[in-house]
């Protein structure tokens, strides 16, 4: 007789709604009634392909999804201890002045 193999146990992670995930990852304060952190998460999912799950029509995040999002945005400390700021150059409009002599 062949020995029967026990089924592997699937570990279910904890899932968070967009509101709870924004608070958990630190994008929003729990007492803040605004939806600013939720918009960042929605835009990240829809435009940048951040890891998430869709259950029905809802977007939910597991602990491993939030850890991966945090990993994507890790900024290592530079040697001087102060992070360098990126320099943005402002493109100036060229104004063409035409003199209309009649």
Phi and psi in radians as a Rosetta constraint file:
Dihedral C 1 N 2 CA 2 C 2 CIRCULARHARMONIC -1.464 0.35
Dihedral N 2 CA 2 C 2 N 3 CIRCULARHARMONIC 2.403 0.35
Dihedral C 2 N 3 CA 3 C 3 CIRCULARHARMONIC -1.250 0.35
Dihedral N 3 CA 3 C 3 N 4 CIRCULARHARMONIC 2.397 0.35
Dihedral C 3 N 4 CA 4 C 4 CIRCULARHARMONIC -1.492 0.35
Dihedral N 4 CA 4 C 4 N 5 CIRCULARHARMONIC 2.411 0.35
Dihedral C 4 N 5 CA 5 C 5 CIRCULARHARMONIC -1.570 0.35
Dihedral N 5 CA 5 C 5 N 6 CIRCULARHARMONIC 2.334 0.35
Dihedral C 5 N 6 CA 6 C 6 CIRCULARHARMONIC -1.215 0.35
Dihedral N 6 CA 6 C 6 N 7 CIRCULARHARMONIC 2.481 0.35
Dihedral C 6 N 7 CA 7 C 7 CIRCULARHARMONIC -1.148 0.35
Dihedral N 7 CA 7 C 7 N 8 CIRCULARHARMONIC 2.495 0.35
Dihedral C 7 N 8 CA 8 C 8 CIRCULARHARMONIC -1.243 0.35
Dihedral N 8 CA 8 C 8 N 9 CIRCULARHARMONIC 2.518 0.35
Dihedral C 8 N 9 CA 9 C 9 CIRCULARHARMONIC -1.459 0.35
Dihedral N 9 CA 9 C 9 N 10 CIRCULARHARMONIC 2.228 0.35
Dihedral C 9 N 10 CA 10 C 10 CIRCULARHARMONIC -1.645 0.35
Dihedral N 10 CA 10 C 10 N 11 CIRCULARHARMONIC 2.173 0.35
Dihedral C 10 N 11 CA 11 C 11 CIRCULARHARMONIC -1.582 0.35
Dihedral N 11 CA 11 C 11 N 12 CIRCULARHARMONIC 2.097 0.35
Dihedral C 11 N 12 CA 12 C 12 CIRCULARHARMONIC -1.554 0.35
Dihedral N 12 CA 12 C 12 N 13 CIRCULARHARMONIC 2.168 0.35
Dihedral C 12 N 13 CA 13 C 13 CIRCULARHARMONIC -1.388 0.35
Dihedral N 13 CA 13 C 13 N 14 CIRCULARHARMONIC 2.899 0.35
Dihedral C 13 N 14 CA 14 C 14 CIRCULARHARMONIC -1.432 0.35
Dihedral N 14 CA 14 C 14 N 15 CIRCULARHARMONIC 2.369 0.35
Dihedral C 14 N 15 CA 15 C 15 CIRCULARHARMONIC -1.901 0.35
Dihedral N 15 CA 15 C 15 N 16 CIRCULARHARMONIC 2.539 0.35
Dihedral C 15 N 16 CA 16 C 16 CIRCULARHARMONIC -2.148 0.35
Dihedral N 16 CA 16 C 16 N 17 CIRCULARHARMONIC 2.474 0.35
Dihedral C 16 N 17 CA 17 C 17 CIRCULARHARMONIC -1.223 0.35
Dihedral N 17 CA 17 C 17 N 18 CIRCULARHARMONIC 3.008 0.35
Dihedral C 17 N 18 CA 18 C 18 CIRCULARHARMONIC -1.066 0.35
Dihedral N 18 CA 18 C 18 N 19 CIRCULARHARMONIC -0.719 0.35
Dihedral C 18 N 19 CA 19 C 19 CIRCULARHARMONIC -1.105 0.35
Dihedral N 19 CA 19 C 19 N 20 CIRCULARHARMONIC -0.839 0.35
Dihedral C 19 N 20 CA 20 C 20 CIRCULARHARMONIC -1.173 0.35
Dihedral N 20 CA 20 C 20 N 21 CIRCULARHARMONIC -0.623 0.35
Dihedral C 20 N 21 CA 21 C 21 CIRCULARHARMONIC -1.179 0.35
Dihedral N 21 CA 21 C 21 N 22 CIRCULARHARMONIC -0.673 0.35
Dihedral C 21 N 22 CA 22 C 22 CIRCULARHARMONIC -1.102 0.35
Dihedral N 22 CA 22 C 22 N 23 CIRCULARHARMONIC -0.672 0.35
Dihedral C 22 N 23 CA 23 C 23 CIRCULARHARMONIC -1.224 0.35
Dihedral N 23 CA 23 C 23 N 24 CIRCULARHARMONIC -0.765 0.35
Dihedral C 23 N 24 CA 24 C 24 CIRCULARHARMONIC -1.109 0.35
Dihedral N 24 CA 24 C 24 N 25 CIRCULARHARMONIC -0.695 0.35
Dihedral C 24 N 25 CA 25 C 25 CIRCULARHARMONIC -1.471 0.35
Dihedral N 25 CA 25 C 25 N 26 CIRCULARHARMONIC -0.166 0.35
Dihedral C 25 N 26 CA 26 C 26 CIRCULARHARMONIC 1.633 0.35
Dihedral N 26 CA 26 C 26 N 27 CIRCULARHARMONIC 0.325 0.35
Dihedral C 26 N 27 CA 27 C 27 CIRCULARHARMONIC -1.505 0.35
Dihedral N 27 CA 27 C 27 N 28 CIRCULARHARMONIC -0.233 0.35
Dihedral C 27 N 28 CA 28 C 28 CIRCULARHARMONIC -2.601 0.35
Dihedral N 28 CA 28 C 28 N 29 CIRCULARHARMONIC 2.531 0.35
Dihedral C 28 N 29 CA 29 C 29 CIRCULARHARMONIC -1.407 0.35
Dihedral N 29 CA 29 C 29 N 30 CIRCULARHARMONIC 2.450 0.35
Dihedral C 29 N 30 CA 30 C 30 CIRCULARHARMONIC -1.039 0.35
Dihedral N 30 CA 30 C 30 N 31 CIRCULARHARMONIC -0.503 0.35
Dihedral C 30 N 31 CA 31 C 31 CIRCULARHARMONIC -1.543 0.35
Dihedral N 31 CA 31 C 31 N 32 CIRCULARHARMONIC -0.120 0.35
Dihedral C 31 N 32 CA 32 C 32 CIRCULARHARMONIC -1.378 0.35
Dihedral N 32 CA 32 C 32 N 33 CIRCULARHARMONIC 2.123 0.35
Dihedral C 32 N 33 CA 33 C 33 CIRCULARHARMONIC -1.393 0.35
Dihedral N 33 CA 33 C 33 N 34 CIRCULARHARMONIC -0.137 0.35
Dihedral C 33 N 34 CA 34 C 34 CIRCULARHARMONIC -1.267 0.35
Dihedral N 34 CA 34 C 34 N 35 CIRCULARHARMONIC 2.970 0.35
Dihedral C 34 N 35 CA 35 C 35 CIRCULARHARMONIC -2.001 0.35
Dihedral N 35 CA 35 C 35 N 36 CIRCULARHARMONIC 0.490 0.35
Dihedral C 35 N 36 CA 36 C 36 CIRCULARHARMONIC -1.120 0.35
Dihedral N 36 CA 36 C 36 N 37 CIRCULARHARMONIC -0.714 0.35
Dihedral C 36 N 37 CA 37 C 37 CIRCULARHARMONIC -1.213 0.35
Dihedral N 37 CA 37 C 37 N 38 CIRCULARHARMONIC -0.566 0.35
Dihedral C 37 N 38 CA 38 C 38 CIRCULARHARMONIC -1.164 0.35
Dihedral N 38 CA 38 C 38 N 39 CIRCULARHARMONIC -0.676 0.35
Dihedral C 38 N 39 CA 39 C 39 CIRCULARHARMONIC -1.138 0.35
Dihedral N 39 CA 39 C 39 N 40 CIRCULARHARMONIC -0.687 0.35
Dihedral C 39 N 40 CA 40 C 40 CIRCULARHARMONIC -1.067 0.35
Dihedral N 40 CA 40 C 40 N 41 CIRCULARHARMONIC -0.779 0.35
Dihedral C 40 N 41 CA 41 C 41 CIRCULARHARMONIC -1.173 0.35
Dihedral N 41 CA 41 C 41 N 42 CIRCULARHARMONIC -0.750 0.35
Dihedral C 41 N 42 CA 42 C 42 CIRCULARHARMONIC -1.081 0.35
Dihedral N 42 CA 42 C 42 N 43 CIRCULARHARMONIC -0.783 0.35
Dihedral C 42 N 43 CA 43 C 43 CIRCULARHARMONIC -1.123 0.35
Dihedral N 43 CA 43 C 43 N 44 CIRCULARHARMONIC -0.666 0.35
Dihedral C 43 N 44 CA 44 C 44 CIRCULARHARMONIC -1.110 0.35
Dihedral N 44 CA 44 C 44 N 45 CIRCULARHARMONIC -0.681 0.35
Dihedral C 44 N 45 CA 45 C 45 CIRCULARHARMONIC -1.240 0.35
Dihedral N 45 CA 45 C 45 N 46 CIRCULARHARMONIC -0.862 0.35
Dihedral C 45 N 46 CA 46 C 46 CIRCULARHARMONIC -1.330 0.35
Dihedral N 46 CA 46 C 46 N 47 CIRCULARHARMONIC -0.587 0.35
Dihedral C 46 N 47 CA 47 C 47 CIRCULARHARMONIC -1.837 0.35
Dihedral N 47 CA 47 C 47 N 48 CIRCULARHARMONIC -0.520 0.35
Dihedral C 47 N 48 CA 48 C 48 CIRCULARHARMONIC -1.954 0.35
Dihedral N 48 CA 48 C 48 N 49 CIRCULARHARMONIC -0.111 0.35
Dihedral C 48 N 49 CA 49 C 49 CIRCULARHARMONIC 1.293 0.35
Dihedral N 49 CA 49 C 49 N 50 CIRCULARHARMONIC 0.597 0.35
Dihedral C 49 N 50 CA 50 C 50 CIRCULARHARMONIC -1.106 0.35
Dihedral N 50 CA 50 C 50 N 51 CIRCULARHARMONIC 2.640 0.35
Dihedral C 50 N 51 CA 51 C 51 CIRCULARHARMONIC -1.167 0.35
Dihedral N 51 CA 51 C 51 N 52 CIRCULARHARMONIC 2.395 0.35
Dihedral C 51 N 52 CA 52 C 52 CIRCULARHARMONIC -2.885 0.35
Dihedral N 52 CA 52 C 52 N 53 CIRCULARHARMONIC 3.108 0.35
Dihedral C 52 N 53 CA 53 C 53 CIRCULARHARMONIC -2.235 0.35
Dihedral N 53 CA 53 C 53 N 54 CIRCULARHARMONIC 2.568 0.35
Dihedral C 53 N 54 CA 54 C 54 CIRCULARHARMONIC -2.006 0.35
Dihedral N 54 CA 54 C 54 N 55 CIRCULARHARMONIC 2.075 0.35
Dihedral C 54 N 55 CA 55 C 55 CIRCULARHARMONIC -2.028 0.35
Dihedral N 55 CA 55 C 55 N 56 CIRCULARHARMONIC 1.878 0.35
Dihedral C 55 N 56 CA 56 C 56 CIRCULARHARMONIC 1.199 0.35
Dihedral N 56 CA 56 C 56 N 57 CIRCULARHARMONIC -2.218 0.35
Dihedral C 56 N 57 CA 57 C 57 CIRCULARHARMONIC -1.719 0.35
Dihedral N 57 CA 57 C 57 N 58 CIRCULARHARMONIC -0.022 0.35
Dihedral C 57 N 58 CA 58 C 58 CIRCULARHARMONIC -1.578 0.35
Dihedral N 58 CA 58 C 58 N 59 CIRCULARHARMONIC 2.520 0.35
Dihedral C 58 N 59 CA 59 C 59 CIRCULARHARMONIC -1.677 0.35
Dihedral N 59 CA 59 C 59 N 60 CIRCULARHARMONIC 2.193 0.35
Dihedral C 59 N 60 CA 60 C 60 CIRCULARHARMONIC -2.252 0.35
Dihedral N 60 CA 60 C 60 N 61 CIRCULARHARMONIC 2.736 0.35
Dihedral C 60 N 61 CA 61 C 61 CIRCULARHARMONIC -2.175 0.35
Dihedral N 61 CA 61 C 61 N 62 CIRCULARHARMONIC 2.392 0.35
Dihedral C 61 N 62 CA 62 C 62 CIRCULARHARMONIC -1.641 0.35
Dihedral N 62 CA 62 C 62 N 63 CIRCULARHARMONIC 2.995 0.35
Dihedral C 62 N 63 CA 63 C 63 CIRCULARHARMONIC -1.048 0.35
Dihedral N 63 CA 63 C 63 N 64 CIRCULARHARMONIC -0.691 0.35
Dihedral C 63 N 64 CA 64 C 64 CIRCULARHARMONIC -1.220 0.35
Dihedral N 64 CA 64 C 64 N 65 CIRCULARHARMONIC -0.563 0.35
Dihedral C 64 N 65 CA 65 C 65 CIRCULARHARMONIC -1.109 0.35
Dihedral N 65 CA 65 C 65 N 66 CIRCULARHARMONIC -0.790 0.35
Dihedral C 65 N 66 CA 66 C 66 CIRCULARHARMONIC -1.153 0.35
Dihedral N 66 CA 66 C 66 N 67 CIRCULARHARMONIC -0.640 0.35
Dihedral C 66 N 67 CA 67 C 67 CIRCULARHARMONIC -1.131 0.35
Dihedral N 67 CA 67 C 67 N 68 CIRCULARHARMONIC -0.693 0.35
Dihedral C 67 N 68 CA 68 C 68 CIRCULARHARMONIC -1.171 0.35
Dihedral N 68 CA 68 C 68 N 69 CIRCULARHARMONIC -0.691 0.35
Dihedral C 68 N 69 CA 69 C 69 CIRCULARHARMONIC -1.104 0.35
Dihedral N 69 CA 69 C 69 N 70 CIRCULARHARMONIC -0.747 0.35
Dihedral C 69 N 70 CA 70 C 70 CIRCULARHARMONIC -1.115 0.35
Dihedral N 70 CA 70 C 70 N 71 CIRCULARHARMONIC -0.651 0.35
Dihedral C 70 N 71 CA 71 C 71 CIRCULARHARMONIC -1.106 0.35
Dihedral N 71 CA 71 C 71 N 72 CIRCULARHARMONIC -0.670 0.35
Dihedral C 71 N 72 CA 72 C 72 CIRCULARHARMONIC -1.099 0.35
Dihedral N 72 CA 72 C 72 N 73 CIRCULARHARMONIC -0.456 0.35
Dihedral C 72 N 73 CA 73 C 73 CIRCULARHARMONIC -1.920 0.35
Dihedral N 73 CA 73 C 73 N 74 CIRCULARHARMONIC 0.336 0.35
Dihedral C 73 N 74 CA 74 C 74 CIRCULARHARMONIC -1.247 0.35
Dihedral N 74 CA 74 C 74 N 75 CIRCULARHARMONIC 2.260 0.35
Dihedral C 74 N 75 CA 75 C 75 CIRCULARHARMONIC -2.018 0.35
Dihedral N 75 CA 75 C 75 N 76 CIRCULARHARMONIC 1.974 0.35
Dihedral C 75 N 76 CA 76 C 76 CIRCULARHARMONIC -1.210 0.35
Dihedral N 76 CA 76 C 76 N 77 CIRCULARHARMONIC 2.623 0.35
Dihedral C 76 N 77 CA 77 C 77 CIRCULARHARMONIC -1.289 0.35
Dihedral N 77 CA 77 C 77 N 78 CIRCULARHARMONIC 2.366 0.35
Dihedral C 77 N 78 CA 78 C 78 CIRCULARHARMONIC -1.442 0.35
Dihedral N 78 CA 78 C 78 N 79 CIRCULARHARMONIC 2.961 0.35
Dihedral C 78 N 79 CA 79 C 79 CIRCULARHARMONIC -1.113 0.35
Dihedral N 79 CA 79 C 79 N 80 CIRCULARHARMONIC -0.525 0.35
Dihedral C 79 N 80 CA 80 C 80 CIRCULARHARMONIC -1.407 0.35
Dihedral N 80 CA 80 C 80 N 81 CIRCULARHARMONIC -0.205 0.35
Dihedral C 80 N 81 CA 81 C 81 CIRCULARHARMONIC 1.583 0.35
Dihedral N 81 CA 81 C 81 N 82 CIRCULARHARMONIC -0.145 0.35
Dihedral C 81 N 82 CA 82 C 82 CIRCULARHARMONIC -2.021 0.35
Dihedral N 82 CA 82 C 82 N 83 CIRCULARHARMONIC 2.240 0.35
Dihedral C 82 N 83 CA 83 C 83 CIRCULARHARMONIC -1.232 0.35
Dihedral N 83 CA 83 C 83 N 84 CIRCULARHARMONIC 2.414 0.35
Dihedral C 83 N 84 CA 84 C 84 CIRCULARHARMONIC -1.383 0.35
Dihedral N 84 CA 84 C 84 N 85 CIRCULARHARMONIC 2.488 0.35
Dihedral C 84 N 85 CA 85 C 85 CIRCULARHARMONIC -1.633 0.35
Dihedral N 85 CA 85 C 85 N 86 CIRCULARHARMONIC 2.467 0.35
Dihedral C 85 N 86 CA 86 C 86 CIRCULARHARMONIC -1.291 0.35
Dihedral N 86 CA 86 C 86 N 87 CIRCULARHARMONIC 2.514 0.35
Dihedral C 86 N 87 CA 87 C 87 CIRCULARHARMONIC -1.723 0.35
Dihedral N 87 CA 87 C 87 N 88 CIRCULARHARMONIC 2.174 0.35
Dihedral C 87 N 88 CA 88 C 88 CIRCULARHARMONIC -1.847 0.35
Dihedral N 88 CA 88 C 88 N 89 CIRCULARHARMONIC 2.215 0.35
Dihedral C 88 N 89 CA 89 C 89 CIRCULARHARMONIC -1.595 0.35
Dihedral N 89 CA 89 C 89 N 90 CIRCULARHARMONIC 2.419 0.35
Dihedral C 89 N 90 CA 90 C 90 CIRCULARHARMONIC -1.691 0.35
Dihedral N 90 CA 90 C 90 N 91 CIRCULARHARMONIC 2.132 0.35
Dihedral C 90 N 91 CA 91 C 91 CIRCULARHARMONIC -1.445 0.35
Dihedral N 91 CA 91 C 91 N 92 CIRCULARHARMONIC 2.196 0.35
Dihedral C 91 N 92 CA 92 C 92 CIRCULARHARMONIC -1.590 0.35
Dihedral N 92 CA 92 C 92 N 93 CIRCULARHARMONIC 2.516 0.35
Dihedral C 92 N 93 CA 93 C 93 CIRCULARHARMONIC -1.296 0.35
Dihedral N 93 CA 93 C 93 N 94 CIRCULARHARMONIC 2.410 0.35
Dihedral C 93 N 94 CA 94 C 94 CIRCULARHARMONIC -1.534 0.35
Dihedral N 94 CA 94 C 94 N 95 CIRCULARHARMONIC 2.198 0.35
Dihedral C 94 N 95 CA 95 C 95 CIRCULARHARMONIC -1.748 0.35
Dihedral N 95 CA 95 C 95 N 96 CIRCULARHARMONIC 2.067 0.35
Dihedral C 95 N 96 CA 96 C 96 CIRCULARHARMONIC -1.671 0.35
Dihedral N 96 CA 96 C 96 N 97 CIRCULARHARMONIC 2.177 0.35
Dihedral C 96 N 97 CA 97 C 97 CIRCULARHARMONIC -1.844 0.35
Dihedral N 97 CA 97 C 97 N 98 CIRCULARHARMONIC 2.083 0.35
Dihedral C 97 N 98 CA 98 C 98 CIRCULARHARMONIC -1.941 0.35
Dihedral N 98 CA 98 C 98 N 99 CIRCULARHARMONIC 2.284 0.35
Dihedral C 98 N 99 CA 99 C 99 CIRCULARHARMONIC -1.696 0.35
Dihedral N 99 CA 99 C 99 N 100 CIRCULARHARMONIC 2.212 0.35
Dihedral C 99 N 100 CA 100 C 100 CIRCULARHARMONIC -1.789 0.35
Dihedral N 100 CA 100 C 100 N 101 CIRCULARHARMONIC 1.812 0.35
Dihedral C 100 N 101 CA 101 C 101 CIRCULARHARMONIC -1.698 0.35
Dihedral N 101 CA 101 C 101 N 102 CIRCULARHARMONIC 2.261 0.35
